[in-house]
Amino acid sequence: MGRPSKYSQEFRERAVRLVQEQRGEYPSEFEAIRSVAAKLGVGSPETVRKWVRRSEIDAGARPGMTTAEHEQVKALKREVAELRRANEILKAASSFFAAELDRPGRW
């Protein structure tokens, strides 16, 4: 699992809305992002820029993998890792029991 965010989802959405509302008031989008980051006390404008890009991807306005798709891929990767671990355990167990069957019995 990822580390918990320092900023709530509502806070991030508010920052993105502010950037979208104030874009026209600045010579570039990044200037609007820098201004919003400073006003809201976000440590780095790059953080706000990433939120804006993620919002644009999720809205379909920019190509890329959506947040839901990212979450699905992460869940599938976890599942694959767990299945691989289970397979290794089963392989080890089957070779152990096969070796036991090959041993001359003490019956």
C-alpha positions as CSV (number, residue, x, y, z in Angstrom):
1,M,0.0,0.0,0.0
2,G,1.1,3.6,-0.6
3,R,2.0,5.9,2.2
4,P,-0.9,8.0,3.5
5,S,-1.2,11.5,1.9
6,K,-0.4,14.6,4.0
7,Y,-3.3,16.3,2.2
8,S,-6.9,15.1,2.2
9,Q,-8.7,14.3,-1.0
10,E,-11.0,17.4,-0.5
11,F,-7.9,19.6,-0.1
12,R,-6.4,18.3,-3.4
13,E,-9.7,18.7,-5.2
14,R,-9.9,22.3,-3.9
15,A,-6.4,23.1,-5.1
16,V,-7.1,21.7,-8.6
17,R,-10.3,23.8,-8.8
18,L,-8.4,26.9,-7.8
19,V,-5.8,26.3,-10.5
20,Q,-8.6,25.8,-13.1
21,E,-10.4,28.9,-12.0
22,Q,-7.2,31.1,-11.9
23,R,-5.5,29.8,-15.1
24,G,-6.5,32.8,-17.1
25,E,-5.1,35.3,-14.6
26,Y,-1.5,34.1,-15.1
27,P,0.8,34.1,-18.1
28,S,1.2,30.3,-17.8
29,E,-0.5,27.4,-16.2
30,F,2.6,26.7,-14.0
31,E,2.4,30.3,-12.6
32,A,-1.2,29.6,-11.6
33,I,-0.1,26.3,-10.0
34,R,2.8,28.1,-8.2
35,S,0.4,30.7,-6.9
36,V,-2.2,28.2,-5.6
37,A,0.5,26.1,-4.0
38,A,1.9,29.2,-2.1
39,K,-1.6,30.3,-1.1
40,L,-2.6,26.9,0.3
41,G,0.8,26.2,1.9
42,V,1.7,23.2,-0.2
43,G,5.4,22.6,0.0
44,S,6.1,22.3,-3.7
45,P,4.2,23.5,-6.8
46,E,5.2,20.2,-8.4
47,T,2.8,18.5,-6.0
48,V,-0.1,20.6,-7.1
49,R,0.9,20.1,-10.8
50,K,0.7,16.3,-10.3
51,W,-2.8,16.7,-8.8
52,V,-3.9,18.8,-11.7
53,R,-2.5,16.3,-14.2
54,R,-4.1,13.4,-12.4
55,S,-7.4,15.2,-12.4
56,E,-7.2,15.9,-16.1
57,I,-6.4,12.2,-16.8
58,D,-9.3,11.0,-14.6
59,A,-11.6,13.4,-16.4
60,G,-10.5,12.1,-19.8
61,A,-9.1,15.4,-20.9
62,R,-5.5,14.0,-21.0
63,P,-4.3,10.6,-22.1
64,G,-3.0,8.3,-19.4
65,M,-4.0,5.7,-16.9
66,T,-6.8,6.8,-14.5
67,T,-6.6,6.5,-10.8
68,A,-9.0,3.6,-10.9
69,E,-6.9,1.8,-13.4
70,H,-3.8,2.4,-11.3
71,E,-5.5,0.9,-8.3
72,Q,-6.7,-2.1,-10.3
73,V,-3.1,-2.7,-11.6
74,K,-1.7,-2.5,-8.0
75,A,-4.3,-5.0,-6.8
76,L,-3.5,-7.4,-9.6
77,K,0.2,-7.1,-8.9
78,R,-0.4,-7.9,-5.2
79,E,-2.5,-10.9,-6.2
80,V,0.1,-12.2,-8.7
81,A,2.8,-11.9,-6.0
82,E,0.7,-13.8,-3.5
83,L,-0.1,-16.5,-6.1
84,R,3.7,-16.8,-6.9
85,R,4.4,-17.3,-3.2
86,A,1.7,-19.9,-2.9
87,N,3.1,-21.7,-5.9
88,E,6.6,-21.8,-4.4
89,I,5.2,-23.3,-1.2
90,L,3.3,-25.9,-3.2
91,K,6.3,-26.8,-5.2
92,A,8.4,-27.2,-2.1
93,A,5.8,-29.3,-0.4
94,S,5.3,-31.6,-3.5
95,S,9.0,-32.2,-3.8
96,F,9.2,-33.0,-0.1
97,F,6.4,-35.5,-0.3
98,A,7.7,-37.0,-3.5
99,A,11.0,-37.6,-1.9
100,E,9.3,-39.2,1.1
101,L,7.5,-41.6,-1.3
102,D,10.7,-42.5,-3.1
103,R,12.4,-43.5,0.2
104,P,12.4,-47.1,1.1
105,G,9.7,-47.6,3.6
106,R,9.9,-48.6,7.2
107,W,6.6,-50.3,7.1
